[in-house]
């Protein structure tokens, strides 16, 4: 029984080894300091589309804009609704 325990202990002792700090992954250092970014750096074309406003499509607190199939869908938290506009704002 002693021999089995000794063999098991030696096996466990020698099977544990450090793998070191070797890594095949590239480490990227990211500068997290906030800095102002010009809009021109983010977008190649900027245009303003005046949206049609009436009693049924008055935006109170828009929180998200989704563009799909040449339409703009605007989620508004102030009026729990989703508004849909075309490329001309109608």
PDB file of N, CA, C and O in Angstrom:
ATOM      1  N   UNK A   1       0.824  -1.190   0.000  1.00  0.00           N
ATOM      2  CA  UNK A   1       0.000   0.000   0.000  1.00  0.00           C
ATOM      3  C   UNK A   1       0.866   1.250   0.000  1.00  0.00           C
ATOM      4  O   UNK A   1       0.552   2.239  -0.663  1.00  0.00           O
ATOM      5  N   UNK A   2       1.991   1.193   0.773  1.00  0.00           N
ATOM      6  CA  UNK A   2       2.904   2.336   0.812  1.00  0.00           C
ATOM      7  C   UNK A   2       3.487   2.604  -0.566  1.00  0.00           C
ATOM      8  O   UNK A   2       3.632   3.754  -0.982  1.00  0.00           O
ATOM      9  N   UNK A   3       3.819   1.525  -1.270  1.00  0.00           N
ATOM     10  CA  UNK A   3       4.413   1.680  -2.600  1.00  0.00           C
ATOM     11  C   UNK A   3       3.433   2.341  -3.573  1.00  0.00           C
ATOM     12  O   UNK A   3       3.827   3.161  -4.401  1.00  0.00           O
ATOM     13  N   UNK A   4       2.183   1.983  -3.466  1.00  0.00           N
ATOM     14  CA  UNK A   4       1.171   2.569  -4.352  1.00  0.00           C
ATOM     15  C   UNK A   4       1.008   4.052  -4.054  1.00  0.00           C
ATOM     16  O   UNK A   4       0.955   4.867  -4.975  1.00  0.00           O
ATOM     17  N   UNK A   5       0.928   4.410  -2.771  1.00  0.00           N
ATOM     18  CA  UNK A   5       0.799   5.814  -2.386  1.00  0.00           C
ATOM     19  C   UNK A   5       2.029   6.612  -2.796  1.00  0.00           C
ATOM     20  O   UNK A   5       1.906   7.735  -3.285  1.00  0.00           O
ATOM     21  N   UNK A   6       3.220   6.037  -2.597  1.00  0.00           N
ATOM     22  CA  UNK A   6       4.452   6.714  -2.974  1.00  0.00           C
ATOM     23  C   UNK A   6       4.520   6.899  -4.489  1.00  0.00           C
ATOM     24  O   UNK A   6       4.905   7.967  -4.966  1.00  0.00           O
ATOM     25  N   UNK A   7       4.155   5.887  -5.231  1.00  0.00           N
ATOM     26  CA  UNK A   7       4.150   5.978  -6.697  1.00  0.00           C
ATOM     27  C   UNK A   7       3.139   7.015  -7.170  1.00  0.00           C
ATOM     28  O   UNK A   7       3.423   7.807  -8.068  1.00  0.00           O
ATOM     29  N   UNK A   8       1.974   7.002  -6.569  1.00  0.00           N
ATOM     30  CA  UNK A   8       0.940   7.972  -6.920  1.00  0.00           C
ATOM     31  C   UNK A   8       1.388   9.389  -6.595  1.00  0.00           C
ATOM     32  O   UNK A   8       1.177  10.303  -7.392  1.00  0.00           O
ATOM     33  N   UNK A   9       1.999   9.580  -5.440  1.00  0.00           N
ATOM     34  CA  UNK A   9       2.499  10.889  -5.033  1.00  0.00           C
ATOM     35  C   UNK A   9       3.588  11.378  -5.985  1.00  0.00           C
ATOM     36  O   UNK A   9       3.579  12.539  -6.393  1.00  0.00           O
ATOM     37  N   UNK A  10       4.515  10.510  -6.337  1.00  0.00           N
ATOM     38  CA  UNK A  10       5.578  10.880  -7.278  1.00  0.00           C
ATOM     39  C   UNK A  10       5.001  11.194  -8.660  1.00  0.00           C
ATOM     40  O   UNK A  10       5.441  12.132  -9.326  1.00  0.00           O
ATOM     41  N   UNK A  11       4.035  10.419  -9.075  1.00  0.00           N
ATOM     42  CA  UNK A  11       3.399  10.652 -10.367  1.00  0.00           C
ATOM     43  C   UNK A  11       2.739  12.032 -10.407  1.00  0.00           C
ATOM     44  O   UNK A  11       2.890  12.774 -11.377  1.00  0.00           O
ATOM     45  N   UNK A  12       2.006  12.365  -9.344  1.00  0.00           N
ATOM     46  CA  UNK A  12       1.346  13.671  -9.261  1.00  0.00           C
ATOM     47  C   UNK A  12       2.372  14.789  -9.194  1.00  0.00           C
ATOM     48  O   UNK A  12       2.199  15.822  -9.841  1.00  0.00           O
ATOM     49  N   UNK A  13       3.418  14.607  -8.435  1.00  0.00           N
ATOM     50  CA  UNK A  13       4.449  15.629  -8.267  1.00  0.00           C
ATOM     51  C   UNK A  13       5.154  15.937  -9.585  1.00  0.00           C
ATOM     52  O   UNK A  13       5.375  17.105  -9.905  1.00  0.00           O
ATOM     53  N   UNK A  14       5.505  14.917 -10.345  1.00  0.00           N
ATOM     54  CA  UNK A  14       6.244  15.132 -11.589  1.00  0.00           C
ATOM     55  C   UNK A  14       5.339  15.458 -12.782  1.00  0.00           C
ATOM     56  O   UNK A  14       5.814  15.944 -13.808  1.00  0.00           O
ATOM     57  N   UNK A  15       4.062  15.196 -12.646  1.00  0.00           N
ATOM     58  CA  UNK A  15       3.170  15.522 -13.757  1.00  0.00           C
ATOM     59  C   UNK A  15       2.784  16.997 -13.759  1.00  0.00           C
ATOM     60  O   UNK A  15       2.329  17.514 -14.780  1.00  0.00           O
ATOM     61  N   UNK A  16       2.955  17.671 -12.646  1.00  0.00           N
ATOM     62  CA  UNK A  16       2.652  19.095 -12.571  1.00  0.00           C
ATOM     63  C   UNK A  16       3.863  19.884 -13.036  1.00  0.00           C
ATOM     64  O   UNK A  16       4.951  19.764 -12.473  1.00  0.00           O
ATOM     65  N   UNK A  17       3.665  20.689 -14.065  1.00  0.00           N
ATOM     66  CA  UNK A  17       4.754  21.547 -14.504  1.00  0.00           C
ATOM     67  C   UNK A  17       4.157  22.855 -15.000  1.00  0.00           C
ATOM     68  O   UNK A  17       3.004  22.913 -15.427  1.00  0.00           O
ATOM     69  N   UNK A  18       4.942  23.867 -14.935  1.00  0.00           N
ATOM     70  CA  UNK A  18       4.503  25.182 -15.373  1.00  0.00           C
ATOM     71  C   UNK A  18       4.609  25.279 -16.887  1.00  0.00           C
ATOM     72  O   UNK A  18       5.590  24.838 -17.486  1.00  0.00           O
ATOM     73  N   UNK A  19       3.586  25.862 -17.494  1.00  0.00           N
ATOM     74  CA  UNK A  19       3.623  26.046 -18.944  1.00  0.00           C
ATOM     75  C   UNK A  19       4.304  27.354 -19.310  1.00  0.00           C
ATOM     76  O   UNK A  19       4.565  27.611 -20.485  1.00  0.00           O
ATOM     77  N   UNK A  20       4.589  28.168 -18.330  1.00  0.00           N
ATOM     78  CA  UNK A  20       5.255  29.442 -18.586  1.00  0.00           C
ATOM     79  C   UNK A  20       4.279  30.477 -19.112  1.00  0.00           C
ATOM     80  O   UNK A  20       3.067  30.265 -19.130  1.00  0.00           O
ATOM     81  N   UNK A  21       4.825  31.580 -19.531  1.00  0.00           N
ATOM     82  CA  UNK A  21       4.009  32.675 -20.045  1.00  0.00           C
ATOM     83  C   UNK A  21       4.017  32.714 -21.568  1.00  0.00           C
ATOM     84  O   UNK A  21       3.766  33.768 -22.153  1.00  0.00           O
ATOM     85  N   UNK A  22       4.292  31.620 -22.207  1.00  0.00           N
ATOM     86  CA  UNK A  22       4.309  31.597 -23.660  1.00  0.00           C
ATOM     87  C   UNK A  22       2.881  31.700 -24.179  1.00  0.00           C
ATOM     88  O   UNK A  22       1.966  31.041 -23.685  1.00  0.00           O
ATOM     89  N   UNK A  23       2.724  32.524 -25.165  1.00  0.00           N
ATOM     90  CA  UNK A  23       1.427  32.665 -25.810  1.00  0.00           C
ATOM     91  C   UNK A  23       1.645  32.942 -27.285  1.00  0.00           C
ATOM     92  O   UNK A  23       2.540  33.696 -27.666  1.00  0.00           O
ATOM     93  N   UNK A  24       0.827  32.331 -28.096  1.00  0.00           N
ATOM     94  CA  UNK A  24       0.912  32.547 -29.532  1.00  0.00           C
ATOM     95  C   UNK A  24      -0.012  33.667 -29.981  1.00  0.00           C
ATOM     96  O   UNK A  24      -0.105  33.959 -31.174  1.00  0.00           O
ATOM     97  N   UNK A  25      -0.687  34.288 -29.045  1.00  0.00           N
ATOM     98  CA  UNK A  25      -1.625  35.355 -29.377  1.00  0.00           C
ATOM     99  C   UNK A  25      -0.913  36.699 -29.406  1.00  0.00           C
ATOM    100  O   UNK A  25       0.008  36.959 -28.633  1.00  0.00           O
ATOM    101  N   UNK A  26      -1.369  37.539 -30.319  1.00  0.00           N
ATOM    102  CA  UNK A  26      -0.821  38.887 -30.390  1.00  0.00           C
ATOM    103  C   UNK A  26      -1.521  39.746 -29.343  1.00  0.00           C
ATOM    104  O   UNK A  26      -2.747  39.717 -29.233  1.00  0.00           O
ATOM    105  N   UNK A  27      -0.761  40.494 -28.587  1.00  0.00           N
ATOM    106  CA  UNK A  27      -1.308  41.352 -27.548  1.00  0.00           C
ATOM    107  C   UNK A  27      -1.468  42.752 -28.120  1.00  0.00           C
ATOM    108  O   UNK A  27      -0.512  43.336 -28.630  1.00  0.00           O
ATOM    109  N   UNK A  28      -2.677  43.285 -28.032  1.00  0.00           N
ATOM    110  CA  UNK A  28      -2.953  44.630 -28.512  1.00  0.00           C
ATOM    111  C   UNK A  28      -3.117  45.555 -27.321  1.00  0.00           C
ATOM    112  O   UNK A  28      -3.877  45.260 -26.399  1.00  0.00           O
ATOM    113  N   UNK A  29      -2.418  46.653 -27.340  1.00  0.00           N
ATOM    114  CA  UNK A  29      -2.555  47.659 -26.290  1.00  0.00           C
ATOM    115  C   UNK A  29      -3.474  48.758 -26.817  1.00  0.00           C
ATOM    116  O   UNK A  29      -3.205  49.366 -27.853  1.00  0.00           O
ATOM    117  N   UNK A  30      -4.557  49.000 -26.092  1.00  0.00           N
ATOM    118  CA  UNK A  30      -5.561  49.958 -26.524  1.00  0.00           C
ATOM    119  C   UNK A  30      -5.507  51.172 -25.615  1.00  0.00           C
ATOM    120  O   UNK A  30      -5.541  51.050 -24.391  1.00  0.00           O
ATOM    121  N   UNK A  31      -5.423  52.348 -26.231  1.00  0.00           N
ATOM    122  CA  UNK A  31      -5.426  53.597 -25.481  1.00  0.00           C
ATOM    123  C   UNK A  31      -6.878  53.950 -25.157  1.00  0.00           C
ATOM    124  O   UNK A  31      -7.657  54.250 -26.062  1.00  0.00           O
ATOM    125  N   UNK A  32      -7.243  53.916 -23.887  1.00  0.00           N
ATOM    126  CA  UNK A  32      -8.620  54.142 -23.473  1.00  0.00           C
ATOM    127  C   UNK A  32      -8.906  55.586 -23.095  1.00  0.00           C
ATOM    128  O   UNK A  32      -9.946  55.883 -22.507  1.00  0.00           O
ATOM    129  N   UNK A  33      -8.001  56.474 -23.426  1.00  0.00           N
ATOM    130  CA  UNK A  33      -8.207  57.887 -23.120  1.00  0.00           C
ATOM    131  C   UNK A  33      -9.195  58.459 -24.132  1.00  0.00           C
ATOM    132  O   UNK A  33      -9.016  58.307 -25.341  1.00  0.00           O
ATOM    133  N   UNK A  34     -10.231  59.113 -23.632  1.00  0.00           N
ATOM    134  CA  UNK A  34     -11.220  59.706 -24.526  1.00  0.00           C
ATOM    135  C   UNK A  34     -10.626  60.913 -25.227  1.00  0.00           C
ATOM    136  O   UNK A  34      -9.900  61.708 -24.629  1.00  0.00           O
ATOM    137  N   UNK A  35     -10.946  61.033 -26.503  1.00  0.00           N
ATOM    138  CA  UNK A  35     -10.504  62.193 -27.260  1.00  0.00           C
ATOM    139  C   UNK A  35     -11.611  62.555 -28.229  1.00  0.00           C
ATOM    140  O   UNK A  35     -12.360  61.685 -28.673  1.00  0.00           O
ATOM    141  N   UNK A  36     -11.719  63.828 -28.559  1.00  0.00           N
ATOM    142  CA  UNK A  36     -12.758  64.220 -29.515  1.00  0.00           C
ATOM    143  C   UNK A  36     -12.441  63.675 -30.908  1.00  0.00           C
ATOM    144  O   UNK A  36     -11.286  63.655 -31.334  1.00  0.00           O
ATOM    145  N   UNK A  37     -13.480  63.239 -31.600  1.00  0.00           N
ATOM    146  CA  UNK A  37     -13.328  62.702 -32.949  1.00  0.00           C
ATOM    147  C   UNK A  37     -14.197  63.534 -33.882  1.00  0.00           C
ATOM    148  O   UNK A  37     -15.383  63.738 -33.623  1.00  0.00           O
ATOM    149  N   UNK A  38     -13.605  64.005 -34.957  1.00  0.00           N
ATOM    150  CA  UNK A  38     -14.362  64.780 -35.936  1.00  0.00           C
ATOM    151  C   UNK A  38     -15.323  63.854 -36.677  1.00  0.00           C
ATOM    152  O   UNK A  38     -14.990  62.706 -36.972  1.00  0.00           O
ATOM    153  N   UNK A  39     -16.496  64.355 -36.968  1.00  0.00           N
ATOM    154  CA  UNK A  39     -17.501  63.566 -37.670  1.00  0.00           C
ATOM    155  C   UNK A  39     -16.987  63.092 -39.019  1.00  0.00           C
ATOM    156  O   UNK A  39     -17.336  62.000 -39.467  1.00  0.00           O
ATOM    157  N   UNK A  40     -16.168  63.898 -39.667  1.00  0.00           N
ATOM    158  CA  UNK A  40     -15.630  63.547 -40.979  1.00  0.00           C
ATOM    159  C   UNK A  40     -14.736  62.309 -40.917  1.00  0.00           C
ATOM    160  O   UNK A  40     -14.571  61.616 -41.921  1.00  0.00           O
ATOM    161  N   UNK A  41     -14.159  62.025 -39.751  1.00  0.00           N
ATOM    162  CA  UNK A  41     -13.335  60.826 -39.601  1.00  0.00           C
ATOM    163  C   UNK A  41     -14.185  59.552 -39.566  1.00  0.00           C
ATOM    164  O   UNK A  41     -13.693  58.469 -39.882  1.00  0.00           O
ATOM    165  N   UNK A  42     -15.445  59.680 -39.187  1.00  0.00           N
ATOM    166  CA  UNK A  42     -16.316  58.520 -39.038  1.00  0.00           C
ATOM    167  C   UNK A  42     -17.199  58.265 -40.256  1.00  0.00           C
ATOM    168  O   UNK A  42     -17.523  57.118 -40.564  1.00  0.00           O
ATOM    169  N   UNK A  43     -17.589  59.336 -40.949  1.00  0.00           N
ATOM    170  CA  UNK A  43     -18.544  59.207 -42.047  1.00  0.00           C
ATOM    171  C   UNK A  43     -17.994  59.852 -43.305  1.00  0.00           C
ATOM    172  O   UNK A  43     -17.338  60.892 -43.243  1.00  0.00           O
ATOM    173  N   UNK A  44     -18.263  59.231 -44.450  1.00  0.00           N
ATOM    174  CA  UNK A  44     -17.803  59.799 -45.718  1.00  0.00           C
ATOM    175  C   UNK A  44     -18.821  60.782 -46.289  1.00  0.00           C
ATOM    176  O   UNK A  44     -18.450  61.678 -47.047  1.00  0.00           O
ATOM    177  N   UNK A  45     -20.096  60.628 -45.938  1.00  0.00           N
ATOM    178  CA  UNK A  45     -21.137  61.515 -46.444  1.00  0.00           C
ATOM    179  C   UNK A  45     -22.107  61.828 -45.312  1.00  0.00           C
ATOM    180  O   UNK A  45     -22.559  60.932 -44.599  1.00  0.00           O
ATOM    181  N   UNK A  46     -22.418  63.097 -45.159  1.00  0.00           N
ATOM    182  CA  UNK A  46     -23.352  63.527 -44.119  1.00  0.00           C
ATOM    183  C   UNK A  46     -24.451  64.329 -44.792  1.00  0.00           C
ATOM    184  O   UNK A  46     -24.178  65.250 -45.562  1.00  0.00           O
ATOM    185  N   UNK A  47     -25.699  63.976 -44.496  1.00  0.00           N
ATOM    186  CA  UNK A  47     -26.821  64.743 -45.034  1.00  0.00           C
ATOM    187  C   UNK A  47     -27.892  64.859 -43.955  1.00  0.00           C
ATOM    188  O   UNK A  47     -28.037  63.986 -43.100  1.00  0.00           O
ATOM    189  N   UNK A  48     -28.627  65.949 -44.017  1.00  0.00           N
ATOM    190  CA  UNK A  48     -29.698  66.205 -43.056  1.00  0.00           C
ATOM    191  C   UNK A  48     -31.024  65.973 -43.769  1.00  0.00           C
ATOM    192  O   UNK A  48     -31.271  66.525 -44.841  1.00  0.00           O
ATOM    193  N   UNK A  49     -31.864  65.156 -43.167  1.00  0.00           N
ATOM    194  CA  UNK A  49     -33.178  64.859 -43.736  1.00  0.00           C
ATOM    195  C   UNK A  49     -34.234  65.427 -42.791  1.00  0.00           C
ATOM    196  O   UNK A  49     -34.420  64.906 -41.692  1.00  0.00           O
ATOM    197  N   UNK A  50     -34.927  66.485 -43.203  1.00  0.00           N
ATOM    198  CA  UNK A  50     -35.993  67.006 -42.339  1.00  0.00           C
ATOM    199  C   UNK A  50     -37.150  66.010 -42.296  1.00  0.00           C
ATOM    200  O   UNK A  50     -37.688  65.630 -43.336  1.00  0.00           O
ATOM    201  N   UNK A  51     -37.524  65.596 -41.106  1.00  0.00           N
ATOM    202  CA  UNK A  51     -38.577  64.597 -40.941  1.00  0.00           C
ATOM    203  C   UNK A  51     -39.938  65.265 -40.899  1.00  0.00           C
ATOM    204  O   UNK A  51     -40.097  66.358 -40.356  1.00  0.00           O
ATOM    205  N   UNK A  52     -40.909  64.593 -41.479  1.00  0.00           N
ATOM    206  CA  UNK A  52     -42.278  65.077 -41.452  1.00  0.00           C
ATOM    207  C   UNK A  52     -42.776  65.039 -40.012  1.00  0.00           C
ATOM    208  O   UNK A  52     -42.713  64.001 -39.353  1.00  0.00           O
ATOM    209  N   UNK A  53     -43.262  66.154 -39.537  1.00  0.00           N
ATOM    210  CA  UNK A  53     -43.780  66.194 -38.165  1.00  0.00           C
ATOM    211  C   UNK A  53     -45.236  66.628 -38.196  1.00  0.00           C
ATOM    212  O   UNK A  53     -45.582  67.644 -38.799  1.00  0.00           O
ATOM    213  N   UNK A  54     -46.066  65.862 -37.552  1.00  0.00           N
ATOM    214  CA  UNK A  54     -47.466  66.204 -37.334  1.00  0.00           C
ATOM    215  C   UNK A  54     -47.875  65.590 -35.999  1.00  0.00           C
ATOM    216  O   UNK A  54     -47.031  65.070 -35.270  1.00  0.00           O
ATOM    217  N   UNK A  55     -49.132  65.645 -35.685  1.00  0.00           N
ATOM    218  CA  UNK A  55     -49.578  65.130 -34.382  1.00  0.00           C
ATOM    219  C   UNK A  55     -49.329  63.633 -34.221  1.00  0.00           C
ATOM    220  O   UNK A  55     -49.153  63.156 -33.100  1.00  0.00           O
ATOM    221  N   UNK A  56     -49.312  62.887 -35.324  1.00  0.00           N
ATOM    222  CA  UNK A  56     -49.125  61.443 -35.211  1.00  0.00           C
ATOM    223  C   UNK A  56     -47.665  61.015 -35.354  1.00  0.00           C
ATOM    224  O   UNK A  56     -47.343  59.850 -35.116  1.00  0.00           O
ATOM    225  N   UNK A  57     -46.787  61.923 -35.733  1.00  0.00           N
ATOM    226  CA  UNK A  57     -45.372  61.547 -35.880  1.00  0.00           C
ATOM    227  C   UNK A  57     -44.445  62.552 -35.214  1.00  0.00           C
ATOM    228  O   UNK A  57     -43.421  62.928 -35.784  1.00  0.00           O
ATOM    229  N   UNK A  58     -44.794  62.983 -34.026  1.00  0.00           N
ATOM    230  CA  UNK A  58     -43.969  63.942 -33.300  1.00  0.00           C
ATOM    231  C   UNK A  58     -43.036  63.176 -32.364  1.00  0.00           C
ATOM    232  O   UNK A  58     -43.495  62.454 -31.479  1.00  0.00           O
ATOM    233  N   UNK A  59     -41.733  63.333 -32.562  1.00  0.00           N
ATOM    234  CA  UNK A  59     -40.747  62.623 -31.747  1.00  0.00           C
ATOM    235  C   UNK A  59     -40.550  63.338 -30.419  1.00  0.00           C
ATOM    236  O   UNK A  59     -40.399  64.559 -30.379  1.00  0.00           O
ATOM    237  N   UNK A  60     -40.553  62.574 -29.335  1.00  0.00           N
ATOM    238  CA  UNK A  60     -40.359  63.132 -27.999  1.00  0.00           C
ATOM    239  C   UNK A  60     -38.957  62.816 -27.489  1.00  0.00           C
ATOM    240  O   UNK A  60     -38.205  63.724 -27.134  1.00  0.00           O
ATOM    241  N   UNK A  61     -38.606  61.542 -27.451  1.00  0.00           N
ATOM    242  CA  UNK A  61     -37.292  61.128 -26.963  1.00  0.00           C
ATOM    243  C   UNK A  61     -36.772  59.967 -27.817  1.00  0.00           C
ATOM    244  O   UNK A  61     -36.837  58.811 -27.400  1.00  0.00           O
ATOM    245  N   UNK A  62     -36.256  60.278 -29.015  1.00  0.00           N
ATOM    246  CA  UNK A  62     -35.741  59.199 -29.865  1.00  0.00           C
ATOM    247  C   UNK A  62     -34.478  58.600 -29.270  1.00  0.00           C
ATOM    248  O   UNK A  62     -33.584  59.329 -28.840  1.00  0.00           O
ATOM    249  N   UNK A  63     -34.402  57.273 -29.243  1.00  0.00           N
ATOM    250  CA  UNK A  63     -33.255  56.604 -28.630  1.00  0.00           C
ATOM    251  C   UNK A  63     -32.494  55.708 -29.597  1.00  0.00           C
ATOM    252  O   UNK A  63     -31.359  55.324 -29.318  1.00  0.00           O
ATOM    253  N   UNK A  64     -33.110  55.368 -30.738  1.00  0.00           N
ATOM    254  CA  UNK A  64     -32.436  54.456 -31.658  1.00  0.00           C
ATOM    255  C   UNK A  64     -32.949  54.684 -33.073  1.00  0.00           C
ATOM    256  O   UNK A  64     -34.143  54.893 -33.287  1.00  0.00           O
ATOM    257  N   UNK A  65     -32.028  54.640 -34.040  1.00  0.00           N
ATOM    258  CA  UNK A  65     -32.391  54.754 -35.451  1.00  0.00           C
ATOM    259  C   UNK A  65     -31.902  53.500 -36.163  1.00  0.00           C
ATOM    260  O   UNK A  65     -30.733  53.128 -36.056  1.00  0.00           O
ATOM    261  N   UNK A  66     -32.800  52.860 -36.882  1.00  0.00           N
ATOM    262  CA  UNK A  66     -32.463  51.662 -37.653  1.00  0.00           C
ATOM    263  C   UNK A  66     -32.740  51.964 -39.119  1.00  0.00           C
ATOM    264  O   UNK A  66     -33.831  52.413 -39.468  1.00  0.00           O
ATOM    265  N   UNK A  67     -31.756  51.720 -39.975  1.00  0.00           N
ATOM    266  CA  UNK A  67     -31.914  51.953 -41.409  1.00  0.00           C
ATOM    267  C   UNK A  67     -32.018  50.596 -42.090  1.00  0.00           C
ATOM    268  O   UNK A  67     -31.121  49.760 -41.983  1.00  0.00           O
ATOM    269  N   UNK A  68     -33.136  50.390 -42.798  1.00  0.00           N
ATOM    270  CA  UNK A  68     -33.345  49.112 -43.492  1.00  0.00           C
ATOM    271  C   UNK A  68     -34.231  49.348 -44.706  1.00  0.00           C
ATOM    272  O   UNK A  68     -35.281  49.985 -44.610  1.00  0.00           O
ATOM    273  N   UNK A  69     -33.797  48.829 -45.845  1.00  0.00           N
ATOM    274  CA  UNK A  69     -34.560  48.921 -47.097  1.00  0.00           C
ATOM    275  C   UNK A  69     -34.953  50.361 -47.426  1.00  0.00           C
ATOM    276  O   UNK A  69     -36.112  50.637 -47.737  1.00  0.00           O
ATOM    277  N   UNK A  70     -33.987  51.276 -47.358  1.00  0.00           N
ATOM    278  CA  UNK A  70     -34.195  52.697 -47.683  1.00  0.00           C
ATOM    279  C   UNK A  70     -35.250  53.366 -46.811  1.00  0.00           C
ATOM    280  O   UNK A  70     -35.873  54.342 -47.229  1.00  0.00           O
ATOM    281  N   UNK A  71     -35.450  52.854 -45.616  1.00  0.00           N
ATOM    282  CA  UNK A  71     -36.368  53.473 -44.654  1.00  0.00           C
ATOM    283  C   UNK A  71     -35.645  53.669 -43.334  1.00  0.00           C
ATOM    284  O   UNK A  71     -34.732  52.918 -42.992  1.00  0.00           O
ATOM    285  N   UNK A  72     -36.065  54.681 -42.605  1.00  0.00           N
ATOM    286  CA  UNK A  72     -35.507  54.993 -41.291  1.00  0.00           C
ATOM    287  C   UNK A  72     -36.569  54.663 -40.250  1.00  0.00           C
ATOM    288  O   UNK A  72     -37.673  55.207 -40.284  1.00  0.00           O
ATOM    289  N   UNK A  73     -36.232  53.778 -39.332  1.00  0.00           N
ATOM    290  CA  UNK A  73     -37.133  53.415 -38.239  1.00  0.00           C
ATOM    291  C   UNK A  73     -36.560  54.025 -36.964  1.00  0.00           C
ATOM    292  O   UNK A  73     -35.423  53.746 -36.584  1.00  0.00           O
ATOM    293  N   UNK A  74     -37.355  54.852 -36.317  1.00  0.00           N
ATOM    294  CA  UNK A  74     -36.890  55.572 -35.130  1.00  0.00           C
ATOM    295  C   UNK A  74     -37.690  55.098 -33.927  1.00  0.00           C
ATOM    296  O   UNK A  74     -38.917  55.183 -33.901  1.00  0.00           O
ATOM    297  N   UNK A  75     -36.970  54.599 -32.934  1.00  0.00           N
ATOM    298  CA  UNK A  75     -37.589  54.136 -31.690  1.00  0.00           C
ATOM    299  C   UNK A  75     -37.633  55.317 -30.733  1.00  0.00           C
ATOM    300  O   UNK A  75     -36.618  55.967 -30.485  1.00  0.00           O
ATOM    301  N   UNK A  76     -38.812  55.585 -30.202  1.00  0.00           N
ATOM    302  CA  UNK A  76     -39.005  56.728 -29.305  1.00  0.00           C
ATOM    303  C   UNK A  76     -39.470  56.220 -27.945  1.00  0.00           C
ATOM    304  O   UNK A  76     -40.474  55.514 -27.853  1.00  0.00           O
ATOM    305  N   UNK A  77     -38.735  56.582 -26.880  1.00  0.00           N
ATOM    306  CA  UNK A  77     -39.122  56.177 -25.521  1.00  0.00           C
ATOM    307  C   UNK A  77     -40.185  57.087 -24.937  1.00  0.00           C
ATOM    308  O   UNK A  77     -40.998  56.641 -24.128  1.00  0.00           O
ATOM    309  N   UNK A  78     -40.197  58.359 -25.334  1.00  0.00           N
ATOM    310  CA  UNK A  78     -41.171  59.303 -24.794  1.00  0.00           C
ATOM    311  C   UNK A  78     -42.590  58.925 -25.170  1.00  0.00           C
ATOM    312  O   UNK A  78     -43.499  58.983 -24.342  1.00  0.00           O
ATOM    313  N   UNK A  79     -42.774  58.540 -26.410  1.00  0.00           N
ATOM    314  CA  UNK A  79     -44.038  58.004 -26.904  1.00  0.00           C
ATOM    315  C   UNK A  79     -43.713  56.570 -27.280  1.00  0.00           C
ATOM    316  O   UNK A  79     -43.041  56.353 -28.288  1.00  0.00           O
ATOM    317  N   UNK A  80     -44.156  55.590 -26.522  1.00  0.00           N
ATOM    318  CA  UNK A  80     -43.738  54.216 -26.820  1.00  0.00           C
ATOM    319  C   UNK A  80     -44.197  53.799 -28.218  1.00  0.00           C
ATOM    320  O   UNK A  80     -45.271  53.224 -28.396  1.00  0.00           O
ATOM    321  N   UNK A  81     -43.344  54.109 -29.205  1.00  0.00           N
ATOM    322  CA  UNK A  81     -43.701  53.816 -30.588  1.00  0.00           C
ATOM    323  C   UNK A  81     -42.446  53.732 -31.438  1.00  0.00           C
ATOM    324  O   UNK A  81     -41.359  54.139 -31.028  1.00  0.00           O
ATOM    325  N   UNK A  82     -42.631  53.186 -32.645  1.00  0.00           N
ATOM    326  CA  UNK A  82     -41.576  53.156 -33.653  1.00  0.00           C
ATOM    327  C   UNK A  82     -42.111  53.914 -34.860  1.00  0.00           C
ATOM    328  O   UNK A  82     -43.164  53.572 -35.398  1.00  0.00           O
ATOM    329  N   UNK A  83     -41.385  54.941 -35.285  1.00  0.00           N
ATOM    330  CA  UNK A  83     -41.792  55.750 -36.425  1.00  0.00           C
ATOM    331  C   UNK A  83     -40.998  55.331 -37.646  1.00  0.00           C
ATOM    332  O   UNK A  83     -39.826  54.971 -37.536  1.00  0.00           O
ATOM    333  N   UNK A  84     -41.633  55.376 -38.816  1.00  0.00           N
ATOM    334  CA  UNK A  84     -41.000  54.972 -40.061  1.00  0.00           C
ATOM    335  C   UNK A  84     -41.009  56.147 -41.037  1.00  0.00           C
ATOM    336  O   UNK A  84     -42.042  56.780 -41.252  1.00  0.00           O
ATOM    337  N   UNK A  85     -39.840  56.431 -41.625  1.00  0.00           N
ATOM    338  CA  UNK A  85     -39.707  57.518 -42.588  1.00  0.00           C
ATOM    339  C   UNK A  85     -38.949  57.008 -43.806  1.00  0.00           C
ATOM    340  O   UNK A  85     -38.106  56.117 -43.697  1.00  0.00           O
ATOM    341  N   UNK A  86     -39.260  57.587 -44.985  1.00  0.00           N
ATOM    342  CA  UNK A  86     -38.499  57.240 -46.178  1.00  0.00           C
ATOM    343  C   UNK A  86     -37.285  58.164 -46.285  1.00  0.00           C
ATOM    344  O   UNK A  86     -37.004  58.930 -45.363  1.00  0.00           O
ATOM    345  N   UNK A  87     -36.563  58.092 -47.414  1.00  0.00           N
ATOM    346  CA  UNK A  87     -35.338  58.880 -47.576  1.00  0.00           C
ATOM    347  C   UNK A  87     -35.596  60.379 -47.695  1.00  0.00           C
ATOM    348  O   UNK A  87     -34.668  61.181 -47.587  1.00  0.00           O
ATOM    349  N   UNK A  88     -36.850  60.758 -47.916  1.00  0.00           N
ATOM    350  CA  UNK A  88     -37.194  62.176 -48.007  1.00  0.00           C
ATOM    351  C   UNK A  88     -37.824  62.692 -46.718  1.00  0.00           C
ATOM    352  O   UNK A  88     -38.173  63.870 -46.634  1.00  0.00           O
ATOM    353  N   UNK A  89     -37.974  61.844 -45.729  1.00  0.00           N
ATOM    354  CA  UNK A  89     -38.509  62.263 -44.439  1.00  0.00           C
ATOM    355  C   UNK A  89     -40.002  62.088 -44.286  1.00  0.00           C
ATOM    356  O   UNK A  89     -40.562  62.515 -43.276  1.00  0.00           O
ATOM    357  N   UNK A  90     -40.678  61.469 -45.264  1.00  0.00           N
ATOM    358  CA  UNK A  90     -42.137  61.260 -45.192  1.00  0.00           C
ATOM    359  C   UNK A  90     -42.448  59.953 -44.503  1.00  0.00           C
ATOM    360  O   UNK A  90     -43.618  59.600 -44.347  1.00  0.00           O
TER     361      UNK A  90
END
